[in-house]
Amino acid sequence: MSDPAAPPADLPTFAFDNSFVRSLPQAGVPWPPVPVAAPALVYLNRALAGQLGLDADALATPAGAAVFAGNRIPDGAQPVAQAYAGHQFGGFSSQLGDGRALLLGEIIGPDGRRRDLALKGSGRTPFSRGGDGRAALGPMLREVLIGEAMHALGIPTTRALAVAATGESVRRDRDLPGAVLARVAASHLRVGSFQYFAARGDRANLAQMVDYAIARHDPDLVHREDRHVQFLERVARRQAALVAQWMNAGFIHGVMNTDNMTLSGETIDYGPCAFLEAYDPAAVFSSIDHGGRYAYANQPLIARWNLARLAETLLPLLADADDDSSVQQAVAQVTAVIDAFPAWYDDALRTGQRRKLGLRLGEAGDAVMADDFLALLQRQGVDFTLGWRRLADAAVGDDAPWLSRFADAGAAAAWLARWRARCLREDGAAGLSDLEAATRRAQAIRRASPFVIPRNHRVEEALAAATDEGDLAPFERLLQALQQPFEELPTLQRFGEPAPAAVTAGYQTFCGT
């Protein structure tokens, strides 16, 4: 076993600028990562390293592995376990916090953007609540696969910079190889970050936390008197757009607790998440979501519920608690934002659906047509991703690939006739030839509807090979496919087709803790 205290030469350099630690000393606990036995780099995101202004070659060394495993703290890093509260499956906990994660610091990239660099699985912290603070290799590689897939789909997301094996085992239902994830995020601020101070009645630190979040994510609001309500609206609009993208990609987050809703509008925490195959609004894959709280169709409802909890934290900053009229006015202000969320979400959802239908302009009946399309998929158990994708073939007159997905081709053909009539109206108004219009529409549909998604059985195959056999080749092949989701190439065919129904029927995901 290698000595974790042995100093590797030439630690990679990171230009840290740690505003969170400077501005919010009460929002976390300075804490070092726990060294591991034998750090070894398993994965490095070279493209992301370049975007951060980091030297990928320097990271791809034993010294880089030592940093990513937590054995060495690079110059300028100030590791801290962040404090936050949260509603988990509806029940409130006033103290959660980073139980197995540490914010190393913030990096300002060549593009001027500030990003967090954090470790996940780096050992116990004061917030571990009896947990071991560690992570298994499979769930950390899952974060890579799903995060990079979401990024390639154009969905805002946290991303994995690296995964380092620890040379140690973690005990879950069995002994599993351990790993640490290095995660990059616009920030790790979440609804629960505000809830932490609000639950304690700590108005001073709450105000400082809110102003920090505004300065970081919406700096144009800093000097506005109405900045708190405006910030709530910005967060709500970001979440409306994000959840609409989830829905149009068939993504189920699986654990939409308030501590997993970011203020930046990025997707975070790829534990019990999954992608739909046969379309089912009630789909739940998470093994811990027994009541279906976070089912696919519930996601916009839960997003609004979480935003209402965020709004509640802002009330002490908006109102004098001893002045009833002030309180009523503040409640009315935040309620107006929460009540506007469904319309913002619906607009984002329908805009995405029109793109997937190959339509450039909106008509009054488009929402009904999209809803009827989804109902058709549901009744006949059609794969969500390919149901949309094969419309591109129908756009150029090849109906067979799309119709073959349906057991009742007559019902599908009737909907297709409606869609085609709608397309012809739009094409006539644009003055396009039939061939030009069809070609453009097919291209537009393929740009909006992927062929490759993280098919659940392919993800599990890759993770099982890495975990049980130490074979990363399936993971690497799947990752490469997921990074080109809109391409339909012969080499990608096996990644584009659904699993057999017998496989998907009993599929479950787990939180990975």
N, C-alpha and C positions, 0 to 999 in steps of 0.2 A: 504494500500500500504506500502511495506517495505521501510525503509529509505536507499537509496543507499549510504549514508555516513556512515552507521553503519559498523564498521570494523569486517569482519568475522575473526574467529580465525584461526591460523595455515595456513597461505597462503602456497600453494605448492611451492616447490623450483625448480628453473630452473638454470642450470649452463650456463648462457649466456656468450658469447664472441662475441662482436658486431663489427666485422671488417668493416662493411659497414659504420657505423657512424664514426668510427675512421679514415677511409681512405678517405671518400668522403663526407665531411661536406657540400659541395655545392650541393649535389645530393638529398637533401631532406630537410624537415622542421621538427624540433622537435615538436611533437604535441601529446597531451594526448587524449585517447579515451573519449567519452562523456558517463558518467554513465547512466544506465537505471533504470527503476522503480523496477523491480522484477526479477533479474537474476535466471534462473533455467536451469540446465543441461538437454538437450534433447538427446544428443548423445555423446558418448565418444569412441574413437578408442583405445581400450586397447592394441591391438597388436602394433599399431604404437607408442603409449606411451612407451612401452617396448623397441622398437628399438631406441627411443630417449634417453633412460636411465632415464625416468621419472617414478614416483610412481603413477600408475593408481589409486590406492585406494585414494591417497591424492587429485587427480584431481577430483574424483567422489564425491565431497563434496560441500556444499554451498560455501566454500572458492574457490574451483576450478571453480564453476559457476561464481563467482564474477570476477575472472581473465579472463575467456573466454568471458564474456559479456562486459568487459572493465571497470568494476567498481573498480577494484583494479589492480595496476601495480606491478607485482612481483619484488623482489629484482633483480637488475642487468639488467632489461629491460630498453631500451632507445627508446620509441616509436617515430617513424618518418614516415611522409608521404613522400613517394618517388616521385621524380620528373621524368617525362619522356614526350616525345612527341610521335607523331605517325601518320601514314596514316590510316584513318578510311574510308573504302569503297573507297579508292583511293585518298581521299582529305586529305591534310596535316594540322595538328594542331601542332604548335610549343610548346604548353603547354597543357598537359593532367594531368598526375599525379594521385596519389591515392586520389580520391574524396570521397571514403567511406572505405578506408582501411588504416591500419597502420602496419608497420614492428615493431614488439615488440623487436626482437633481433634474434640472431643466437645461435643454440645449437649444440655442437659437441657430437655426440652419442658415445656409447661404440664401435661402428665399426669405429670410427675415422672420419666419414663423417660430414661435416658442413651442417646444414640445417637452413633455415629461418623459423621463427614462426611469422605469421602475422594474424591480425584480419581483417575481412571483414564485413562491416555493423556497424562499431564502431562509426559512427557519422561524422559530417561535418569536413572538413579539409580546408586548404587554396586552395586546388585544386577542391573543390566541384562544382564550377560553377553553383551555384543555386540549386543543389540537396540537398536532406535531409541527405545524408550520411548514410542512414539506409538500411537495407535489410529485406525482408520478409522471413518467415520460409520456405515456399515451395522451393524457389530457393536455399536456403542454404542446405536443405536436398537433393535437386537435385545434388548439388556439391558432397555430400557424396556418393550418389548412383553411379553417373557416374565415379567419381574418383576411387572408390573402384572396380568398374567393370573393368576399364582400368588397374588398378594394377593387378587384378587377371588374366587378359588377357595377361599380360607381356608387356604392352605398357607404356613407361615412362610417368609419370604423377605427378602433385601436388596431395596432399592428404589432406583430412579433419582429423584433430585431434579431434575436438569437435564442437558441435553446442549448443549455449546457447540461450534459449528464453529470451526475454527482459521484458515481462509483459506489453509491449506497442504495439500500433497499428501503422502500416505504411500505408499511403494512396497511392494506385496505381489506378487501375480502380475501386477499392473498398477498404474498410479497411481490412487489413490483419495482422495476428499476426507477430510481429517483431522477428528477431533472429540475432545473430552474429556468423559467422563461424571463427574457428581457423584453418588456412591453413598452411601446411608444404610444403616447396619447396626446391630444391637444391639451388636455389636463385630466386629472383624476377627480376633479370636483364633481359632485353628484348631488341629487336632492338630499340625500342623507347628510351631506356636509353641512347644509343649513339646519337640518333637523337636530343635529348634535347640540348646537348652541341654543336653539329655540327651546328644546326640551329642558334645558337647564335654566331658562329665564335669563340667560347671559346676553343682554341686549348689546353691550359694548363689543364683545367678540363677534356676535352675529352681524352687527353693522360692518365690522372690519372685514369679515368673511365675504359678505355680499358685495362690498365695494371692491374687494380684490377680484372677485369673479367678474364683475362688470368691467373693470379695467383690463382684465385678461381676455375676455371673450367679446365684449362690445364696448371698446374704448370710446366710441363716439357718444356714448351715453353718460360718461363720467360726470360732466358738469351740469347735467339736467336735473332740475328739481324733482321731476317725475321718473327718475332713473329706475327706481325699484319696480314700478308697474311696467315700465317699458322693457326692463330686463326680463320680467316674467313673460311678457308677450314674445320677446325674441326666443326665449327657451321653448315656449309653447309652439311657436312656428317651426323651429328646428325639429322638435319632436314630431310634429304633424307630418313634416316632409319625410323624416326618417322612417316612421312607422308605415307610411304609405309605400315607401320603397320596399320595406320588409314584405308587406302584403302582396305587392306586385311581383316579388321574387319567390313567394311561397315560403318565406323564412319564419320559423317559430323560435322566438328567443328562449322561452321555457322558464325563465326566472326573472320576471319583470318587477323585482322588488325596488323600492325607492333608492336603495343603495346601489342599484345597477342602472339607474337613469342618469346619464351624464348631462351636465349643463351645456356642454359644447355641441351636443347633438350627434355624438359618435356612438356607435354600438360598442358595448363593453361586456366582457365576461361570456366566453363561449363554452359554458358548461353543458347543461342539458338542452342545447339547441338542436334543431334539425330542420330539414327542408321537406316540404310536402312532396309526395309522389302522387298517388291517386288523390284528387281534390276532395277535401273534407273540411268544412269550416270548423268542426268540433275537434279537429285533430289535436291530440296531446301526446307527446313522446316522453316527457320528463317523468321519471320514476317517482318523483316526490310530489308531483302535482295531481293528487288524488281527486280533487274536486273540479279539475279543469279550469281553475282560475285564469291560467295563462294560455288557454287554448288559442289556436290561430285566430279565430274570429273575435276573440275578446281583446286582442292586443290594442286596438285604438281606444277601447273603453278603459283599459287599465292605464294606458298612457295619460288619459284625461284625469283619472283618479289620482295618479301620482303627481300630476301637475297641481291638483287641488291641495295636496299635502305641501307642495312647495309654496303655494300661495299663502297657506296658513303661517308658514314661517316668516313671511314678510310683514304680516299684520303689525307686529310690535314696532316696526320701523315706519309704518304708515299712519299710525293712529296713537292718540293719547288714550290709554286704557281707562282713564277716569272720565273721559268725555264721550258720552254715548253717540252724539252726532258724528264725532270724528271716527269712531269705530264703525258706525254704519256706512260712512262714506268710503272708508278703506275697504270694507267687505264688498261694497258695490263695485269698487274699482277692480279688485282681483276677480270677482265673480264674472265680470264682463269678459275678462280674458279667458277664463275657463269655459264660459258659455260659447265663446267664439271658436274654440278648438275644433269642434266637429266640422264646421264649415271649412276651416283651413285644411284639415285632414282630407275631407271629401274632395276638395279642389285638387290637392296633390295626388290623391288616388286616381281620380278621373283623368287628370292630365297624363299620368302614367299609363292608364288603360287605353287612352286614345292612341298613344304611341305604339302600344303593343298591338293595336288593331290596324295600325298603318294609316291613321287619320291625322291630318294636319290641323283641321279646323273643327270646332265644336258645334254640335247640333243638340237640340233639346232632348232627343231620344237616345243619345249615346249611352247614358248611364243605364237605361233600361236594357239596351242591347248588350252591354257588358255584363250586367247582372244575369241576363238570360243565358249568356255564354257560360258563365260560371255555374249556373244551375244545371245546364246541360252536362258539363264536366262532372258535377257531383252525382247526378242521377245515374250516369253510366260509368262512374269510377275511372275517369280518364286522367292520365298523368297531367298534372298542372303545367309543368314546364314545356312538355312537348305539345300539349294542347294549344298553347300560344305559338310555339315555334313553327309548327306545321302550317299555320295560316299563311306563312310566306310562300309555301308551295302553291296553296290555293290562289294566292294573289296573281300568280302567273299562269293560272289555268290548270294546274296539276292537283286536282282535288283528292286523288286516291290516298296519298300519305296522311292527309288529315282525316278523311272519312274512315280510314281503316282503324283508327283509334276508338271508334264508337261501335258498340254492339248494335245499336239501332241507328243505322245510317240514314234512315228517313228523317228522323228528328234533327239530326245533324245537318242534313242537306237543306232542310227548311230554314234553319238559322243562317246557314251559309248564303242562301239566296237573299235574305234580309241584309246581311253584311255587304254583299256584292252590290245591291241596289244603293246602299248608303255610299259606298265607294264611288259608284258611277256619278252620283250627284256632285260629289266633291271634285271629281276629275273633270266633269263638264264645266263647272264653274271656273276651273283653272285653265281650261283650254288645252289640255294635254292630249296627245294621241293615246290610244288604248295601250300600245306597247310601252311607251314611255311611262305612263301612269303605273302600269303593272310592275314594271321593273323598279321604279322608285319605291313603290309600296312594299315590295318584297324586301328590298334593301333596308327600308326603315324598320320593318318588323324584325328582321334579323339583328339589327342594331339594338333593339329594345327587349328582345326575348332571347335569352341565352340558350345554347344547346347543351353546354356542360355546367352543371351545378355540383356541389358536394353531395353526391348521392350517398345516402346513409350507409349502404352496404359497402361501397367503395372506401369510404372513410374508415369503417370498422376493419376492413381487410388490411388497409395500410397500417393502422395503429396496432393491430394484432401482430403483424409481421415485425414491426419495430420493437414491440414490447416482449414478445415471446421468443423471437428468433434473432433479434439484433439486426434485422435486415431492413435497411432504410430505402432500398430501391423502390418498393411499391409506394411509399410515402413521396419520394422524389418524383416519380412518374405522375402520380395524382396531382401533386402541387403544380407541376408544369402544365397539366391539362386545365386546372382551375384558373390559371393565370391567362388563359385565352378562351373565355367562356362563350364568346360569340362566333368562334370559328367552328366549322363543321368539316373536319378533316378525317380521312380514313384512320389515322392514328388515334383519333379521339372517340371513335365509335363506341368502344366499350365503356367509356365514361359518360356517354350521353343517354344510354338506355336505362329504364327503371329496373329495379330489382323484381324478381318474381313476387307475386302477391303473397305467397306463403312466408316470404322473408319480411316483407313490410308489415304484415298483419300483427306480428308480435314485437315489433321494434321498440326498444326503450333507450333513453339516454339518461346519463347520470351526472351529478354535479361535479364530479372530479376532485372533490376534497379528500 
